[in-house]
Amino acid sequence: KSMKMILDRYLNTSEKLIKVIAKWNEAELDQYILPHPLLGKITVREMLWFTIYHTKHHLSSVQSMYGDNK
């Protein structure tokens, strides 16, 4: 896959996530618990922070693979 395809997919998915999360209030982010296979039970807020960190890691890998200017 090209860098553009990967980034377009990332941006599309991120926009969808932002639209869904925008409907949640602050209390709900801490109220609902999700299972994670390695981290155990975590709140939606924690899952969002993990998702940000994890995504940044993968984007960094993609940039390394394709170079920053492609």
C-alpha positions as CSV (number, residue, x, y, z in Angstrom):
1,K,0.0,0.0,0.0
2,S,1.1,3.5,-0.6
3,M,1.7,6.1,2.1
4,K,-1.2,8.1,0.8
5,M,-3.6,5.1,1.0
6,I,-2.5,4.4,4.5
7,L,-2.9,8.0,5.6
8,D,-6.2,8.4,3.9
9,R,-7.5,5.3,5.7
10,Y,-6.2,6.6,9.0
11,L,-7.8,10.0,8.5
12,N,-11.1,8.5,7.5
13,T,-11.2,6.2,10.6
14,S,-10.1,9.0,12.9
15,E,-12.9,11.2,11.7
16,K,-15.4,8.4,12.3
17,L,-14.1,7.9,15.8
18,I,-14.2,11.6,16.6
19,K,-17.8,11.9,15.5
20,V,-18.8,8.9,17.7
21,I,-16.8,10.1,20.8
22,A,-18.2,13.7,20.4
23,K,-21.6,12.3,21.4
24,W,-20.3,11.1,24.8
25,N,-20.1,13.3,27.9
26,E,-17.2,13.4,30.3
27,A,-18.8,11.1,32.9
28,E,-19.6,8.5,30.3
29,L,-15.9,8.3,29.2
30,D,-15.0,7.1,32.7
31,Q,-18.2,5.2,33.5
32,Y,-18.1,2.5,30.7
33,I,-15.5,-0.3,31.0
34,L,-14.1,-2.2,28.1
35,P,-12.1,-5.4,28.1
36,H,-8.6,-5.3,26.6
37,P,-6.7,-8.5,25.9
38,L,-3.5,-7.3,27.5
39,L,-4.5,-4.3,29.7
40,G,-7.6,-5.9,31.3
41,K,-10.6,-3.8,32.0
42,I,-10.2,-0.2,31.1
43,T,-12.5,2.8,30.8
44,V,-13.4,4.3,27.4
45,R,-11.2,7.3,28.2
46,E,-8.2,5.0,28.9
47,M,-9.0,3.1,25.6
48,L,-8.9,6.5,23.8
49,W,-5.6,7.4,25.3
50,F,-4.2,4.0,24.4
51,T,-5.5,4.3,20.9
52,I,-3.8,7.7,20.4
53,Y,-0.5,6.3,21.7
54,H,-0.8,3.1,19.7
55,T,-1.7,4.9,16.5
56,K,1.2,7.3,16.9
57,H,3.5,4.3,17.2
58,H,2.1,2.8,14.0
59,L,2.2,6.1,12.1
60,S,5.9,6.4,13.1
61,S,6.5,2.9,11.7
62,V,4.8,3.9,8.4
63,Q,6.8,7.0,8.1
64,S,10.0,5.1,8.7
65,M,9.0,2.5,6.1
66,Y,8.0,5.1,3.4
67,G,10.1,8.1,4.5
68,D,8.7,11.4,5.6
69,N,8.6,13.0,2.2
70,K,6.7,10.4,0.1
